[in-house]
């Protein structure tokens, strides 16, 4: 076959794909009406994963897992926006890692709104300005994001999904000579995550200026010819700062866990995680946390994470706890745990385990 014949064949296939997508969207519109009548959430991450896993089980020859996810996450995003237009709040600015995490889950068709703090990001959903908030909760190198945990204690919103994203830093500058660099901008933790690179390149003595995000660092570097930044590849591209070195982080397995917050409850899917806030009384007395953990064991609940935070309830050194467990709030054993501690436990959300 000649090239023109192949192109005609592709055109015919594209026509069929478009026709099938139109049929899919017609069904989506009907589903949207049914969901509106029953007040059912539009976003169903467990259903989206079920579709992707079913397609992967067909063992496609040319499309791997990443390809199928990329294609169908966009289809899902278009479908959700057809049911109900989505506005996504994220910890900004434009080009931040949180922005990337949000787009990786919600696709390119949604409206994305950056906010300067985690608190204002959550407030936007509480006040009905946006449908979802995407915020960081922990990094596998630097640990938990304390502000996120503290805000989860008081917000009426729930965690509805989680996203794990690899974090890869690059070193970018407009300077023609690395020896002329007088300042390096980045987020404070990024300096620590890239300390080996800075030392190896004899850059650890240069003034390091912490800013609120790596995207902001790229923006400042674009305006300062004697500076450099540690930022994401997308941040450097967005602000047109040339990249000198890529993947400069100390640990190639650097990952951040992000959570998606909204105002609905997920249905159980059999692969759930539940997050719990425990504000135990009399934590200054022996055995209080032990009794909670013993009850969790008795109920055959598996803990995947436990973090302590200052309770902020008085001037003493008292603490509260954030616990992740396997299972859904509607599972019998987790439901029983909340019956044992009706006043001391707060449900923060049940969602598909990544």
N, C-alpha and C positions, 0 to 999 in steps of 0.2 A: 504493500500500500504506500501511496505517496503521502507527503506531509499534509496536503490539503484534505485528503480523504480521512486521515486521522482527526483533523480538526473538525470536520463535519460530524464525525462520530461522537466526539466530545461535546459538540454543540447539542446534539440530540439527547445525550445523557444529561447534560445540564438542564435542558428543557424538562426532562422527566423528573429530575431532582426538584426543580422549582415547583412543578405541579404537585408533587408529593408533599413538599413543605407547606404549600397552600392548604392542602387537605389536612395536614397535621395542625396548622394554626386554626382552621375552622373548628376542629374538635376541641382545641385549647379554649376557644371562645365559649363553647358549650360548658366545658369544665369550669371556667371562670364564673359563669352564671350560677352553676350549682354550688360552688364554694361560697359565693356571695350570699346565697340563700341560707346556707348552713353555718355561715361565719367561720369557714375552714381556712386555715392559713394558706397563702399562695405559695410560699417558699417551703418546699419539702425536700431537704437535702438527702434524706434516706431514700426517697423515691428516685431522685436523680442518680444516686449511686447504684440503685437496683437496675436501672436502665443500662448504665455503662457496663456493669458486671455481666448483664445478660448478653450484651453485644460482644464483649470480650470473649465470652464462652463460645462464640461462633468461630473463634480462631481465624480472624481475617488475615490474609496473606501480606498485604501491603501496609495496613494501618495498625500501628502498635498502640499500647495503652495511652501514651501521651497524645498521639494524634487523635484518637477517638475522644479523649477527654476534651481536647482543645475544640474540636468541631462541635461536640454536643453541649458543652458548657455555654457556647454562644447560642445554640438552638434553644437551650433551656432559658437563657436570659431573654431572648426575643419572646419566647412563650409567656414568661412571667410578666413582661411588660405589656403584652397583649391582654392578659387577664387584669392587670393593675399596674400602671406606671410606677417604677421604683426609683426612689431617691436614696442614695447610700451616703451616709456620713462616715468619714474616716479621719484618723489623726494625721493631719497634713504636715507639710504642704504638698502640692502637686509633685509627684515623682518620689514620694517617700516610700519606704518599704511597706508601710501599712496600705498605701495607695495601691501598690502592686498586689498585695494580698487580697484587697477588695476586688480588683479587676480580675484576678485569677479565679474568683468564685462567682462573680456576678456578670462578667463579660463586658463587652465594649459598648453596649447600647444603653446602659443605665445612666442616670444623672448622678455624678459624684460631687460631693460637697466636702471640702477640707475644713477641719476645725483645728484650732491652735492647741487645745488641751484635751485630755481624755474626758474630763468632766463636761466640757461643752459639747463634745461628740455625743456622749450619752444623753445630755439634756435635749439635743435636737430630736432624738427619738421620743423621749418622754413628753415633749411638747407637741409631737405630731408633725414636726417640720420634715422629718425623714422617716423612712421605713425601717432601716437597719443601721447599726453602728459597727464599724470594724476597728478594733483596738488591740494592741499587743498585751499579752498576759505573762509570757515568760520566754527567756532565751536559754538555750542549753549550755551556754558558756557563762552567762552573767546572772542567771537565776530569775527570780520572780519580779514582775513590775508591781511594786508596792501600791502605787496610786490606783491601779486597776482593781486590786483586791479590796482596797479601802472603799472604793465607790460601789463595788458589787454588794457591800453590806447594806447599803441604803436604797439603791435603785429598785423600783418595782419591776424593771425589765428582767428578761431571762436570757441566758446563753442558749442560742438555737443551733449553733454550729461552731466548729473549730477548723482552723487552717494551719498546717505546718509548712513553713516556707524556708528553703535554704537561703542563707544570707551571705552574699559574696560582695566584698568591698573592692573598689578600684582606687587607684591613685591618679588624680587628674589635675592638670595645670595648663595655663595658657603661656607660662614662661618657656622661653626657648632653651634655657639652661637651668638644670636642676639645682646648680650651685647658687643661683640668684634668688631662690625661694626664701622668703623671710617669715612667712606665716603659713600655718596649715589649719584649715577649718574642718570641723567634723562634729558629730554628736559625741558626747563625752565617752560613752562606752566603746565607740568605734576605735578610739585611740588605743584603748587597752587590747581590743581584739586584733589590732594590727601592729602591736608593739615589736614583734620580731622583724617585720619588714622595715619599720622605721629605724631600728637599730642596725640592721644589715646594710642599709643605704646611708648610714651616718646622718639620719634626719631627726634623731631623737632629741637633739639639742635645740632644734628650731622651735620657735614660739607656737604653741598649740592653742587654738582659740575654740572652745566648745560652743556650739550653737544648738538650737532646739531640734534640728534634724539634719540628716546627711544631704537631703535635697536643698535645704537652705545653705549648707556648706558649698554646694556646687554653684548656687546662685551668686554667693559672695565671691567665689573664686573667678567667676566669669567677669566680675567687675573690678578685679584686682590682679594686675599682671605679675605682681611679685608674690603671689600666693599659690597654694595648692589645696586640694581637699581630698578627704577620704569619703567616698560616696558610692552610690549604686551605679551600675552601668546605665540605667535609665535616667538617673539624675544628671549624669555627665552629658548624656545625649540631649536631654531636654534643654539644658542651659548652654549647650554647644561648647563644652570644655574638653579639650583633647585628653584622652586617656593614655597615660604612660605605662601603667602596670595594672594587670587585672588579677583577681583572686588573691589579694594580699593578706587575707585574714590568717591568724595564727593556726586556726583549726579548720580544715576543709569541711568538717561536718557541722559547722556553725549553723544553727537553726533557730528560728523564732516561731513560737506558737501564738497565733492570733485567734481571737474569739469574735463571733458575730452575735450581736445583741439585738433583740426585738421584743415584741409584746405578746407573743403567743406561745403555746405549748406544743411541742412535737409529739407525735404518736410514737409508740414503741416500735422498734424495727428489729429487735433481737441482737443488735450490736451497739448498744447504747452506753453512754457515759453520763453520770450524774454528778453535778458539782454542788457542794453543801457548805454553808457557813455555820460554824459551831461557836456560839457564844456561851460557854459553860460558866456556871456560877461556882464561886469558891475555888477558883483555879489556884489560889495560894495554898490550898490544902492538899495533902498527899492523896493520890489515887483518882482524882477527878477525870483526867484524860484517860487514865488506864481503864476506868469503868466504861467509858464511851467505846474505846477500842475493843474491850472484851465483848460488849454487846454487838459490835459490828462483826466480830469473829463468830459469835454464837449464831448470828443470822446468816452466816456464810456469805458475807459481802466482801468483795475483794477491793482493797484500797490501792489506788494507783499513784496517789500523791497526797501529801499533807504538808501544809505550810502554816507557820504561826505568824501573827501580826499583832502589834500593840492594839489593845482594845480601845484606847482613847476615852474610856468611860470615867476615869478618875485620875488623880495625880500619881497613882501607884503604878508599879510595873506589872500590870495584868495583861493577859493575852487572849486572843481569839484564834480560831483555826479555820483554815480552808481545806476541804477534803474533796478529792475526786475519787469516785468509786465506779466499778463496772455495774451496769444495769440502769433501769429506768425508774422514775419516781412511782410509776404504777405497779412495778414488780412487788410482790407480796413482802419480800424480806426488807426492801428499802422502805416501803410504806410502814411496816412495823417499827422500823427504827425511828421514824418521825412520830409515831404514836408513843414511844417510850420517852422522847424528848420534844413534846409539843411546843414548848416555849423557847428552847435553847438552840434548835436547829432551824435554819432557813434554807429552803430549796432555791438554788440559783439557776437551775435549768437541767434538762435531760436532752441529749443530742447524740447524733451519730458519732461513734468513736472513730477517730482518724486512724 
